[in-house]
Amino acid sequence: RVIRYHSLVVQGVEEAGLRTLAECKEADGTRTVMALRHPDRPHWGVQYHPESIGSRYGLQLLRNFLDATRRMATASTPAVPRPVVALCPGLEPAPTLGLSFSWKALELDTPVAGLFEVFEGLVQPRVLLESSRVLPGFSRFSFTAGAPHLGPLSFTMSYHSTAGVVRCDGPGAPFASRTVASPEDFMKLISDIMLERAVDSNAPFDFAGGLVGYLGYEARHDAQTADPEVPDAYYLFADRFLAFDHLLQKVYTCSIDPPGAPRWSASPEARAAATQTSTTTPPPAGGDPVHFEIAHSHDEYLQAVDACKEFIRSGESYELCLTTRLVS
């Protein structure tokens, strides 16, 4: 008895020269590999949670693994050299568009506008990158980008997994619409787009523009989006952005520029973007209240909780995140 982990399914074990150690019989009669090993090397893999309190003999399994690694570490036989392989075969950086990255630390006579003031001054599409880990060295920089300060390379990209349709819109869109066969093909497409637009950066921060957005859980094979109008993935290619340094209290204008084009980061427009604040009029106090509708009723949610508990008791999972949706 073990607590399963469902995110991966290994196939072709025997063809790869590996040995199956444990299987799970599914409801449809098929078998899913739960444990395997290399026939000669001390390499094992499990598709369950031995560390869970719901897994029988989990502690002994961990002890066995530690003992095996200690024996390997103290063995007198020479180590087998490992081949050097690319982490992502076929995705080695090969930029083809000849883009360049530039940045400029602003020195302004007037105080720099606050991060959120600048963000509120943008219109859709817009992004804000923040760190939730408020520790020295981890949350030093924030980044914001959006219209009207996007450039000729910017575009948005949406993906609906059910239809497999990817749509792009904007001056730098690589295509208008394309169909992909699987979420894996969509991820490959993202990699290709980013690698074509790869740039070198010597900025004091790691972010150098590119695709910013979200990849939802619904972009998996076995899930359907709750709302067909909401894409399973959505990205903005941010070719111009501002970087806020909370440690030195500085702001940087940054841009990915086409070959031969002037650097936007050094332009008066970029300087203006760093000082522009929101012109949106705040709503008057005492306006109409906002009402929310919940996707699940109280009873339906409690039934879902009971179903989750049953999955845990039967070993189908050791932890479940149960969510609902609020619509205004």
N, C-alpha and C positions, 0 to 999 in steps of 0.2 A: 504494500500500500504506500503510495507516494502522492504528493501534490503536484499536479501537472503544470506545465508551462506551455501555452498554446501558440505563441507567436511564430514559431518556426516548425517546419516539417522537413525532415531530411529524407531524401530519396536517392536511389542508386548507390546504396551502401556497398553491396557486394561488388558492383561494377567498379567501384573506386578502390577495391582491394582492402576494405575495412571489414570488421567483424561485428555483427549485431549481438549485443549482450542481453537486451530486454526489449519487449514489445508490449503494446497495449492494444487489445482488441476493441475496435470501435463498434458502435451500434449497427452499422451497415455491414459488419463482418470483415472489414478491412483491418489491417494492422499498421500501427504507427510506431516507428522506432523511438524507444525511450532511452536507450543507452547503446554506445558503440565504443570500439577501441581499434587502434592500429595493431596489426598482427605481430609486429616486431618491436616497435618503439613504445615507450611508456606514455602514450597519448590516449586519453579517454574523453568521452563527451556524454553528457546526460541531458535529457529533455524534460527535466522535472526539478523540483526544489528539495534537495537533500537537507538543506538548512531549515526547512519548515518544521514546526512542531507536529504537523500533520503527517509527515513522512516517517514511516516505520524504519528503524535502523539508520536514520539519517546521520546521527552522531557517529556511528560506526563507519559509515561510508566516508565521512570526512576524515576520520582517523586513518582509514585505509589509504586514502589519497595522500595524506601527509606522510605516512610511513613510506609509501612508494617513492615520493619525491625525495625524501631524505636518503633512501637507498641509492637513488640515481645520482644524487649530488656527491655521495661519498664513494661511488664505484670507481675502481681503478682503471676501467676501460676508457680509452680516449673518446671524447665527445664527437658525435657525428656532426660534421659541418652542415649548417643549414643553407640552402640556396637563397640567394638574394632575389626577391620577387617584388614586383610593384604592388602596392596596396590595392590599387584599382587598375587592373590591366586594361590597356586601351584608353586610359584617361590621363595620360601624361600631359603636362601643360604644353600646349602648342598654339599660342595666340595667333590668330590669322588676320585680325582687323587693325593691327598696328596702333593700338590706343596707348595713351600715356596718362599718368596720374599726377596731379599737381595739388599743392596745398599752400596756404598762406596763413600765418598767425597775424591776426589783426591788431593794430594799435590805433585805438579810437580816442578822439578827444572827449566823446560822450560815453557814458557807461553802456556796456553791451546789454542788449535786451535779455531778459531772463529766458531760460530754456522753454518754459511752457508758454510764455508770451509769444515767442517766435513760432512755436508749434501751432498755437491757436490762430496765428495769422496766416497759416497755410490752408489750402483747400484740397479736396480729394483729387487724386490719390496722394496720401501723405503717410509717413511712417515716423515712429519714434522708437529708438533703441535705448533701453535703460537696463541697468543691472539691479537685480533684487538683492544682491549680496553686498550689503553696505559695510565693507571692511576696507582698511587701507590697502590700496593697490588693486582692488577688485571692482570698485565702482567709481573710478576716476573720470571716465569719459561717458558722455551721452551724445547721441547722434540723431539728427532730424533732417528729413527731406520731404519735399512735396511741391505741388503746384502753388504759385506760378514760377517757381525757380528750378524746374526740371529742364534738362537740356535735350539736344538732338538725338542722344542715344537712349533716352528713357522710353520705357514702355511698361504696360501691365500684362500679366499672363495669368489666365485662369484655367483650371482643370476640373472636369466633371468625370469621375471615375466610371459611372454607370454607362455613359455613352463613349467614354474614352476620348473626349474632345478637348483639345487644348486651343485656346484663343488668345491672341496677342493684339494689343492696340496701343498706338503711340508712334511718335516719329522714328524711334529706333527699333520697331518691331521686326523680328527676323522673319515672321510670316503672319498671316491673318488667322488661319485656322488649320489645324492638323489633327489627325486621329492617331492615337497610340493604342497598341494592343493590350497593354498592362501597366500597372503602376510602376513596375520596374523600368519599362520603356520611357515612362514620363520622367523618372529620376535620371535616366541616361540622357534624356533631352536637356534637362536642367544642367547637367554636367557639361554637355557639349556647348551650350550657350555661354556658360561661365568661362570655360576654357578658351573659347574664341575671343572673349573680351578680357582675358587676364592682363593685369598691369603690375608693374613693379612699384613699390612704395617705400619711401624712407621716412614716412610720417611718424610722429611719436606715439601713434596708436595703431592697432591692428586692422581696423576696418578701412577698406579702400573702395567702398561702393559696391554695386552689384545688385543681385536679386535679394530682396528683403520681403518676407511675408510669412505665410503659415502653410503647413501641410497637416491636414486634419486626419484624425483616426479613420474617417470614412474613405480615405484613399487606399484602402486595403481591398483585397479580393473578396473577402467574406462579409463586407459591410455595405450598407446602402445609406446614402445621405438622408437625413431626416427631412430636408427641404431641397427639392430639386433646383430651386433658384439660387441656392447658396453653393458656391463652388467648393469642392473638396480641398483645393489648394489655390492660393492666390498670392501673386508676387508683384512687386514693383521693382523695376531695374532703376536704381537710384544712381544717376550719373553725376548729380550735383548734390552736395549735402553740407551741413554745418556740424562741426564737432565741438562740444563744450568740455573744457578741461576744468573739473571742479576743484582740483588741487591747486593749480596755478591761476585759476580764475581767468582763463583765456578762452577765446573762441577762434576756431580755424575754419576758413572757407576751403572747400575741397571739390575737385571735379575730375571726372574721367573725360578726356578731350580727344576728339577725332584727330587723325594725322593732319598737321599743318594748321589746325584751328588755334585761335588765341586761347589762352588759359582763362577759363571763367573764374577760377579761384582768385585771380588778381584783378578782376574787373570791378568797376563801380557798382554793378548790379549785385555782385556777391557781397560787397560791403553793405549795401542797402538791405540785403536779405538778413544780415546778422542784427540789424537794428529795427527791422520791421516788427511791429506788434499787431495784435489782433484788432480789427476794426469792427468786430461783431458786437452788436449791442446786447448786453446781458438781458435776459428775460425779466420782466417786471415781477416784483415780489407779490406773492399771493395769487399767482395764476392758477389755471386749471391743473388739478392733480394728474399725475401720470398713473395710468392703470396698467397692470401686467396680467397676462393670461399664462397659466402654467400648463405645460404640455400634458402632465399627468395629474389626475385627481388624487386626493389624499389616500383613498382606498387603493387606487392603482399603484401608487408609490409604495405603500405598505406591502402589497402583493409582490412587487419587484424586490423588495428587501427580503421577503421570505424565500423567493426564488434564488437570490444570491446566497443566502445561508445554506440552502439545499445543495447548491453547486460546491460550496466549500466543504460541507459534510461529506459529499460523495468523492472528494478529491479532485474535482475538475479545476479548482483554482484555490490558491491560498489567500488571495486578496482581490477584491473587486471594487472598482470605482463606479458607483451608481450616480448618474447625473440626470437632470431634466433640463427643460428649456423654458425660459421666460421671454415672452414676446409682448412688447408694448404697442 
